[in-house]
Structures are given as C-alpha cells and as structure tokens.
Amino acid sequence: MARARAEIPASTGSLYFQTGGIGPSPEPVIDHVRERLAFQNESPAEPRIATEMARIEPDLRAQLGRVFGAETEEVALTHSTSEGISIVAWSLNWQPGDEVVISNTEHPANVIPWYVLRDRFGIVIREIDLSTGTGLIDEVRGQLSDRTRMVSISHVSRNNGRTVRTDESAELGALLRSRGVRYHLDGAQGPGCVPTDFRALGCDCYSTCGHKWLLGPKGTGALFVRRELLDDVRLSWAGSHSHATMDYEGAYTLLPSAARYEFGTRALADFAGFARAVEWMEEIGLARIEERIQSLVDHATEAVDGTDGLGVSSPRTPPDRSGVFVLQLPEGCDATELYNDLRDGDGILASPVRQPRDFRLSIHFFNTRDEIDAAIDAIAARCG
Ligand SMILES: Cc1ncc(COP(=O)(O)O)c(C=O)c1O
C-alpha cells in the first residue's frame, strides 16, 4: 500500500475520493506514456519505430480481453466510455416507435445519445428504477414491449454505486436474448473497482474506459462486443483502418474483429499507458484491489452509521455495492456547496451526484481508513 501510494502523486496532494470522476495515474504509467511518445517522435515514419508502435494496440486488445473476459477479437479500443456507448447506440437501424430501456441512475453519457436518437428517429426512451434495493429483472420485465430493441444500463451506477451483479446480469442477458433485445452495459465504473468478466456478465456489448478505476491515461477506453454480433452491431462511423480490404470502385470488407469500430490515426502512447496501467493494477492484483475497496467501504459504512445526521444511500453489502460510496446528507446541506467547500477548505476531492442530498466518495484501494475518517468528519462538521 505504501509503495502504491508513493507511486500515485495525487494520493499525497489531497484526499482523493474522485476516482469515479477521473482516476489518478501512478508514475510508472505517466513515465511510460512519456517514454513511448518520445520514442515515437524520434521519427514517427521510420519503419523500425512505426512497427514497434504498431504492436501497442493489438497487444492492448489481447491484454484487456484476457483480464476482463473477452476474446481479443471482441475488443475495440476507444477514447472513452462515451465513445463506446455511442457506437452501440448508433448500431441499429432505429425506426420511429422503437424503444430503448435505460435507468434512473445513468450518467449523461448513457442518456444524451438516446435523446439524440429520440429527436432524430422518434425512438421512445423507457426508464427503470435502479435506486438501491429495487429488483433489476422485474424492473426490466416491466418495461419490455414488442418494440424494445435495446437495454442500456450502468454496470456500476455513478449516482448510487449500485452494481449489477454478475449473476443477475447473466439472467438478464438470457432473458433479453430470448426476446431479441440487445443488452449493453455502461462499464465506466466497473473494471478496477468490481469484478468484471464480459462473458460472465452475459451482455452483448460493454463500454468502459482506462481513465477511472484502472488509473490509466485520460482519453483511453474500450468497447467489448460479442464476436457473434459483430456484423449486427453495425457501424455508423468508420474510416481508414476499419477495413480489411477495399478498392476505389466501391468494394470493401470490414476487419473481422471489433477493431472495425476504430479508425484513423490514434494516440498510441496513451494506449501504451493504458496497457501499463492495467499491468500495474495486475501487479498488485485486481482481486486484492477489489477486496481492499470492499473492506474500506465497510469502514466508511461504520463511520457514517456512527455519525449523527449522515446516512448511506449506496447498497450496504457486496456484491451489490462498489467503491462508489454514496452518503445521504442531512436536510438543508447542499451537495454542490459541500463539494466546493471540501475542495477549497479541506483539500478533499469528492463529488455531488444526481440526488441533491447524495454525496459521493469514490473509494479506491489507495485510500486509507484515516482519510475516510477525515472526510466523514469534515462532511459532518460542514453539514452541522
Ligand atoms: C457511469 C458512467 N458512464 C459514463 C461516463 C463517461 O465516461 P467517459 O468520460 O469515459 O466517457 C461516466 C463518467 O463519470 C460514468 O460514471
């Protein structure tokens, strides 16, 4: 722990409870990006250099597949979770009246694309209640109709930390497959925070990023698409490198893998940093990291339970809960004001969320019990 913290500059500069917003990279990641960028720019067109840089993306796809339960061919490298969500949202030929099911705990990244599709194609957005304690499968069943074409919800909610458990996700996946409905998980808050196995989750598509719980470079992400659906998850934007073959007479074939969703010249040094970040997390052990997060959340729960006026809004027990720990503030305490005051007055970085009295501490393995106590004391003091 001491070694890991020593390598994360942001962990010493402030009380960093904002990994769910943006994760702080450790020095080996920062150094690797710097080194790869310098190497590339010794002469980017030089074949010796270009060939070495060209290994970064295939290696990263294979690594992400191995670590998060996908085949290499099912992994596309993106720049954010939002990019993956948009690729999936635009992958159907939407007709007026077609329906998508989302939830009431989504990030704007999993809302705005649906608003845009509603306004362009007349699709209908239905919403399930994924507040803490509701039944996922019943909620979805209640919104399915013969016009439902997609269900798109968060694996881990940014607003209440609720985690779609792997077993219930698999059950939902089987239900949706039997109805011919596509199932997408927004996994921005998943990998590096909770156990994440794409195949075991039973979803068709999974969008995630490198720049939150995996502590990678900002502007890195991945989209997993089940191999058997590659031709059905259609491309709405494409370009050079999406293709396997082409001519100038109108013929082309797409890459046979999810790399077809990528195109153009890309920030290879950042993707190298993403790979280094996952490797760094694996050196510590993802299971150990997830366990430590849960034990820190236990500590936070006890501390909040012992503090007058504060409550816990996020799920109280694993595997429904995550490192996204959400407190309920006393009446009259404004979460946005609190966020500003904690940052400016106490050097604590945390976050307001959608519910005005909910307040989020993103608790990663590098946080300490003392930091959690200090944050909860500061919140209690500021909320009277
Ligand atoms: C659940 C969820 N989805 C999507 C996003 C957007 O992530 P990105 O910046 O990688 O697009 C976030 C960011 O906080 C999030 O919490």
The ligand as a Tripos MOL2 file, in Angstrom:
@<TRIPOS>MOLECULE
LIG
   16    16     1     0     0
SMALL
NO_CHARGES

@<TRIPOS>ATOM
      1 C1        -21.4540    5.5080  -15.4080 C.3       1 LIG1
      2 C2        -20.6630    6.4160  -16.3060 C.ar      1 LIG1
      3 N1        -20.7950    6.3040  -17.6340 N.ar      1 LIG1
      4 C3        -20.0970    7.0720  -18.4850 C.ar      1 LIG1
      5 C4        -19.2360    8.0290  -18.0160 C.ar      1 LIG1
      6 C5        -18.4770    8.8380  -19.0030 C.3       1 LIG1
      7 O1        -17.1950    8.3010  -19.0660 O.3       1 LIG1
      8 P1        -16.1660    8.7250  -20.1850 P.3       1 LIG1
      9 O2        -15.5960   10.0310  -19.7520 O.co2     1 LIG1
     10 O3        -15.1540    7.6280  -20.1740 O.co2     1 LIG1
     11 O4        -16.8820    8.8280  -21.4530 O.co2     1 LIG1
     12 C6        -19.0620    8.1970  -16.6490 C.ar      1 LIG1
     13 C7        -18.1580    9.2200  -16.1310 C.2       1 LIG1
     14 O5        -18.1530    9.5800  -14.9930 O.2       1 LIG1
     15 C8        -19.8030    7.3600  -15.7690 C.ar      1 LIG1
     16 O6        -19.6800    7.4750  -14.4450 O.3       1 LIG1
@<TRIPOS>BOND
     1     1     2 1
     2     2     3 ar
     3     2    15 ar
     4     3     4 ar
     5     4     5 ar
     6     5     6 1
     7     5    12 ar
     8     6     7 1
     9     7     8 1
    10     8     9 2
    11     8    10 1
    12     8    11 1
    13    12    13 1
    14    12    15 ar
    15    13    14 2
    16    15    16 1
@<TRIPOS>SUBSTRUCTURE
     1 LIG1         1 GROUP 0 **** ****
